[in-house]
Amino acid sequence: MRLIAEGLAGERGREPVFSGVELALEDGAACVVTGPNGSGKSTLLRVIAGLLPAAGGTVRLEGGGEAFPTVASASHYLGHQNAMKPALTVAENLRFWRDFSADVTTAPVMSVDQALEAVELGGIGHLPFGYLSTGQRRRTAIARLLVCRRPIWLLDEPTSGLDKASERRFAGLMGEHLRGGGIIVAATHLPLGLEGTVELRMGG
């Protein structure tokens, strides 16, 4: 499987933000997107995810087969917002995303309880999401990546709000994802604790 971007360009409010982005990632590879605020890191991830149209160039997935014919179908996107309903419980939110994503593969995935244990939130699945602390909310959003398999993780400042222990735990989960043949593209100002990453610097 290969994620390929060629001559990719993006806009924000009809104003050019970046252009000419080239990227080619094999399975098991991670790319860290760096650069100053406003350089287009978040816009790039949204274009790759298919949430925004590309202003130029192309992005495609090779080798995804029938299960993942497009980049969008193969991707989990974790943005600045955690994409959870405050009034629903933690478990209800994760079950919604599991069912909405409707995993089409036979690859094993974690149950909701297993995913919460993986981010050390076991035992709080019954609590409304709105009751959680900032760090707990982010860890719940990370658990969403685990309840339905998607080979590409597109992560926008994924460690925002996490303490050091949670950062290390998430680094371990990302490492497992890569060892299983996954691909990660992460926009961040902070080290992710991953070895062998490539860097894509935005804004020159």
C-alpha positions as a Markdown table, in Angstrom:
| # | Residue | x | y | z |
|---|---|---|---|---|
| 1 | Met | 0.0 | 0.0 | 0.0 |
| 2 | Arg | 1.3 | 3.5 | -0.9 |
| 3 | Leu | -0.1 | 6.9 | -0.1 |
| 4 | Ile | 1.0 | 9.3 | -2.9 |
| 5 | Ala | 0.6 | 13.1 | -3.2 |
| 6 | Glu | 1.8 | 14.8 | -6.4 |
| 7 | Gly | 1.9 | 18.6 | -6.8 |
| 8 | Leu | -0.7 | 19.0 | -4.1 |
| 9 | Ala | -2.0 | 22.5 | -3.4 |
| 10 | Gly | -4.5 | 23.8 | -0.8 |
| 11 | Glu | -6.5 | 26.9 | -0.2 |
| 12 | Arg | -8.1 | 28.4 | 2.9 |
| 13 | Gly | -10.9 | 31.0 | 2.2 |
| 14 | Arg | -10.0 | 30.9 | -1.5 |
| 15 | Glu | -6.5 | 32.1 | -0.6 |
| 16 | Pro | -3.5 | 29.8 | -1.5 |
| 17 | Val | -1.9 | 28.2 | 1.5 |
| 18 | Phe | 0.5 | 25.7 | 0.0 |
| 19 | Ser | 1.4 | 24.2 | -3.3 |
| 20 | Gly | 3.7 | 21.7 | -4.9 |
| 21 | Val | 3.6 | 19.2 | -2.0 |
| 22 | Glu | 5.1 | 15.8 | -2.9 |
| 23 | Leu | 4.7 | 12.8 | -0.7 |
| 24 | Ala | 5.1 | 9.0 | -1.1 |
| 25 | Leu | 4.6 | 6.7 | 1.9 |
| 26 | Glu | 4.8 | 2.9 | 2.0 |
| 27 | Asp | 3.0 | 0.8 | 4.5 |
| 28 | Gly | 4.7 | 1.1 | 7.9 |
| 29 | Ala | 5.9 | 4.6 | 7.2 |
| 30 | Ala | 5.2 | 7.8 | 9.2 |
| 31 | Cys | 5.5 | 11.4 | 8.1 |
| 32 | Val | 5.7 | 14.3 | 10.5 |
| 33 | Val | 4.4 | 17.6 | 9.1 |
| 34 | Thr | 6.0 | 20.6 | 10.7 |
| 35 | Gly | 6.0 | 24.4 | 10.1 |
| 36 | Pro | 4.8 | 27.6 | 11.7 |
| 37 | Asn | 1.2 | 28.4 | 12.4 |
| 38 | Gly | -0.7 | 29.3 | 9.3 |
| 39 | Ser | 1.7 | 27.3 | 7.0 |
| 40 | Gly | -1.1 | 24.9 | 6.0 |
| 41 | Lys | -0.5 | 21.8 | 8.1 |
| 42 | Ser | -4.1 | 21.3 | 9.1 |
| 43 | Thr | -5.3 | 22.2 | 5.6 |
| 44 | Leu | -3.0 | 19.6 | 4.1 |
| 45 | Leu | -4.4 | 16.9 | 6.3 |
| 46 | Arg | -7.9 | 17.8 | 5.5 |
| 47 | Val | -7.1 | 17.8 | 1.7 |
| 48 | Ile | -5.5 | 14.3 | 2.1 |
| 49 | Ala | -8.6 | 13.1 | 4.0 |
| 50 | Gly | -10.9 | 14.4 | 1.4 |
| 51 | Leu | -12.6 | 16.9 | 3.7 |
| 52 | Leu | -11.4 | 19.8 | 1.5 |
| 53 | Pro | -11.0 | 19.8 | -2.3 |
| 54 | Ala | -7.4 | 20.0 | -3.5 |
| 55 | Ala | -6.6 | 23.4 | -5.2 |
| 56 | Gly | -4.2 | 21.5 | -7.5 |
| 57 | Gly | -2.4 | 18.2 | -7.9 |
| 58 | Thr | -3.6 | 14.8 | -6.8 |
| 59 | Val | -3.6 | 12.4 | -3.8 |
| 60 | Arg | -4.2 | 8.7 | -4.2 |
| 61 | Leu | -3.9 | 5.4 | -2.6 |
| 62 | Glu | -2.3 | 2.4 | -4.3 |
| 63 | Gly | -2.7 | -1.2 | -3.2 |
| 64 | Gly | -5.8 | -0.6 | -1.1 |
| 65 | Gly | -7.8 | -3.2 | -2.9 |
| 66 | Glu | -11.6 | -3.5 | -2.8 |
| 67 | Ala | -11.7 | -2.7 | 0.9 |
| 68 | Phe | -10.0 | 0.7 | 0.6 |
| 69 | Pro | -10.3 | 2.0 | -3.0 |
| 70 | Thr | -9.7 | 5.7 | -2.0 |
| 71 | Val | -7.6 | 7.6 | 0.5 |
| 72 | Ala | -10.8 | 8.7 | 2.3 |
| 73 | Ser | -12.1 | 5.2 | 2.7 |
| 74 | Ala | -8.7 | 4.1 | 4.2 |
| 75 | Ser | -8.3 | 7.0 | 6.6 |
| 76 | His | -9.0 | 7.9 | 10.2 |
| 77 | Tyr | -8.9 | 11.7 | 10.7 |
| 78 | Leu | -8.2 | 13.1 | 14.1 |
| 79 | Gly | -8.5 | 16.9 | 14.1 |
| 80 | His | -8.2 | 19.6 | 16.8 |
| 81 | Gln | -11.8 | 18.8 | 17.8 |
| 82 | Asn | -12.5 | 15.4 | 19.3 |
| 83 | Ala | -15.7 | 14.8 | 17.4 |
| 84 | Met | -17.7 | 13.4 | 20.3 |
| 85 | Lys | -21.2 | 14.3 | 21.6 |
| 86 | Pro | -20.9 | 15.7 | 25.1 |
| 87 | Ala | -24.3 | 14.3 | 26.2 |
| 88 | Leu | -23.5 | 10.7 | 25.1 |
| 89 | Thr | -21.4 | 8.5 | 27.3 |
| 90 | Val | -17.9 | 7.6 | 26.3 |
| 91 | Ala | -18.9 | 4.1 | 25.3 |
| 92 | Glu | -21.9 | 5.4 | 23.3 |
| 93 | Asn | -19.7 | 7.8 | 21.4 |
| 94 | Leu | -17.2 | 5.0 | 20.5 |
| 95 | Arg | -19.9 | 2.6 | 19.5 |
| 96 | Phe | -21.4 | 5.3 | 17.2 |
| 97 | Trp | -18.0 | 5.8 | 15.5 |
| 98 | Arg | -17.4 | 2.0 | 15.3 |
| 99 | Asp | -20.8 | 1.5 | 13.6 |
| 100 | Phe | -20.5 | 4.6 | 11.4 |
| 101 | Ser | -17.2 | 3.5 | 10.1 |
| 102 | Ala | -18.6 | 0.1 | 9.4 |
| 103 | Asp | -15.4 | -1.9 | 9.1 |
| 104 | Val | -15.3 | -3.8 | 5.9 |
| 105 | Thr | -12.3 | -5.9 | 6.6 |
| 106 | Thr | -11.8 | -9.1 | 8.5 |
| 107 | Ala | -8.8 | -7.7 | 10.4 |
| 108 | Pro | -9.3 | -7.9 | 14.2 |
| 109 | Val | -10.1 | -4.7 | 15.9 |
| 110 | Met | -10.5 | -3.8 | 19.5 |
| 111 | Ser | -13.8 | -3.8 | 21.3 |
| 112 | Val | -14.9 | -0.5 | 22.9 |
| 113 | Asp | -13.8 | -1.8 | 26.4 |
| 114 | Gln | -10.4 | -2.9 | 25.0 |
| 115 | Ala | -9.8 | 0.4 | 23.3 |
| 116 | Leu | -10.6 | 2.3 | 26.5 |
| 117 | Glu | -8.2 | 0.0 | 28.4 |
| 118 | Ala | -5.5 | 0.7 | 25.8 |
| 119 | Val | -5.7 | 4.4 | 26.6 |
| 120 | Glu | -6.1 | 3.8 | 30.3 |
| 121 | Leu | -9.7 | 4.9 | 30.5 |
| 122 | Gly | -11.1 | 1.5 | 31.6 |
| 123 | Gly | -14.1 | 1.8 | 33.9 |
| 124 | Ile | -15.3 | 5.3 | 32.7 |
| 125 | Gly | -17.2 | 4.2 | 29.6 |
| 126 | His | -20.5 | 4.9 | 31.4 |
| 127 | Leu | -19.7 | 8.6 | 32.0 |
| 128 | Pro | -21.0 | 11.4 | 29.7 |
| 129 | Phe | -18.2 | 12.6 | 27.5 |
| 130 | Gly | -18.9 | 16.2 | 28.6 |
| 131 | Tyr | -17.8 | 15.2 | 32.2 |
| 132 | Leu | -14.2 | 14.3 | 31.2 |
| 133 | Ser | -11.1 | 16.4 | 31.5 |
| 134 | Thr | -9.2 | 17.7 | 28.5 |
| 135 | Gly | -6.7 | 14.9 | 28.6 |
| 136 | Gln | -9.4 | 12.2 | 29.0 |
| 137 | Arg | -11.4 | 13.7 | 26.1 |
| 138 | Arg | -8.3 | 13.4 | 23.9 |
| 139 | Arg | -7.6 | 9.9 | 25.0 |
| 140 | Thr | -11.2 | 9.0 | 24.1 |
| 141 | Ala | -10.7 | 10.4 | 20.7 |
| 142 | Ile | -7.5 | 8.3 | 20.3 |
| 143 | Ala | -9.6 | 5.2 | 21.3 |
| 144 | Arg | -11.8 | 5.9 | 18.3 |
| 145 | Leu | -8.8 | 5.0 | 16.1 |
| 146 | Leu | -8.7 | 1.6 | 17.7 |
| 147 | Val | -12.3 | 0.4 | 17.4 |
| 148 | Cys | -12.4 | 0.3 | 13.6 |
| 149 | Arg | -9.4 | -0.6 | 11.4 |
| 150 | Arg | -8.2 | 2.1 | 8.9 |
| 151 | Pro | -4.7 | 1.8 | 7.5 |
| 152 | Ile | -4.1 | 5.5 | 7.3 |
| 153 | Trp | -4.1 | 7.7 | 10.4 |
| 154 | Leu | -4.2 | 11.5 | 9.7 |
| 155 | Leu | -3.4 | 13.2 | 13.0 |
| 156 | Asp | -3.6 | 16.9 | 13.7 |
| 157 | Glu | -1.7 | 17.8 | 16.9 |
| 158 | Pro | -2.7 | 14.5 | 18.3 |
| 159 | Thr | -0.9 | 14.9 | 21.6 |
| 160 | Ser | -2.6 | 18.2 | 22.5 |
| 161 | Gly | -3.8 | 18.0 | 26.1 |
| 162 | Leu | -2.0 | 14.8 | 26.9 |
| 163 | Asp | 0.4 | 14.4 | 29.8 |
| 164 | Lys | 3.8 | 12.7 | 29.4 |
| 165 | Ala | 2.6 | 9.3 | 30.4 |
| 166 | Ser | -0.3 | 9.5 | 27.8 |
| 167 | Glu | 2.1 | 10.7 | 25.2 |
| 168 | Arg | 4.3 | 7.7 | 25.7 |
| 169 | Arg | 1.3 | 5.4 | 25.6 |
| 170 | Phe | 0.1 | 6.9 | 22.4 |
| 171 | Ala | 3.5 | 6.6 | 20.9 |
| 172 | Gly | 3.3 | 2.9 | 21.6 |
| 173 | Leu | -0.1 | 2.6 | 19.9 |
| 174 | Met | 1.2 | 4.5 | 16.8 |
| 175 | Gly | 4.2 | 2.1 | 16.7 |
| 176 | Glu | 1.9 | -0.9 | 16.8 |
| 177 | His | -0.1 | 0.6 | 14.0 |
| 178 | Leu | 3.0 | 1.1 | 11.8 |
| 179 | Arg | 4.3 | -2.4 | 12.6 |
| 180 | Gly | 0.9 | -3.7 | 11.4 |
| 181 | Gly | 1.4 | -2.1 | 8.0 |
| 182 | Gly | -0.3 | 1.2 | 8.7 |
| 183 | Ile | 0.6 | 4.7 | 7.5 |
| 184 | Ile | 0.7 | 7.8 | 9.7 |
| 185 | Val | 0.7 | 11.5 | 8.6 |
| 186 | Ala | 0.8 | 13.7 | 11.7 |
| 187 | Ala | 1.0 | 17.5 | 11.9 |
| 188 | Thr | 2.6 | 18.5 | 15.2 |
| 189 | His | 4.9 | 21.0 | 16.9 |
| 190 | Leu | 6.0 | 18.3 | 19.4 |
| 191 | Pro | 8.0 | 15.1 | 19.1 |
| 192 | Leu | 5.8 | 12.0 | 18.8 |
| 193 | Gly | 8.3 | 9.5 | 20.1 |
| 194 | Leu | 8.4 | 7.6 | 16.8 |
| 195 | Glu | 11.6 | 6.4 | 15.1 |
| 196 | Gly | 12.4 | 6.6 | 11.4 |
| 197 | Thr | 9.9 | 9.2 | 10.5 |
| 198 | Val | 10.2 | 11.5 | 7.5 |
| 199 | Glu | 9.6 | 15.2 | 7.8 |
| 200 | Leu | 7.6 | 17.4 | 5.6 |
| 201 | Arg | 8.2 | 21.1 | 6.4 |
| 202 | Met | 5.5 | 23.5 | 5.4 |
| 203 | Gly | 6.0 | 27.2 | 4.8 |
| 204 | Gly | 9.4 | 26.9 | 3.2 |
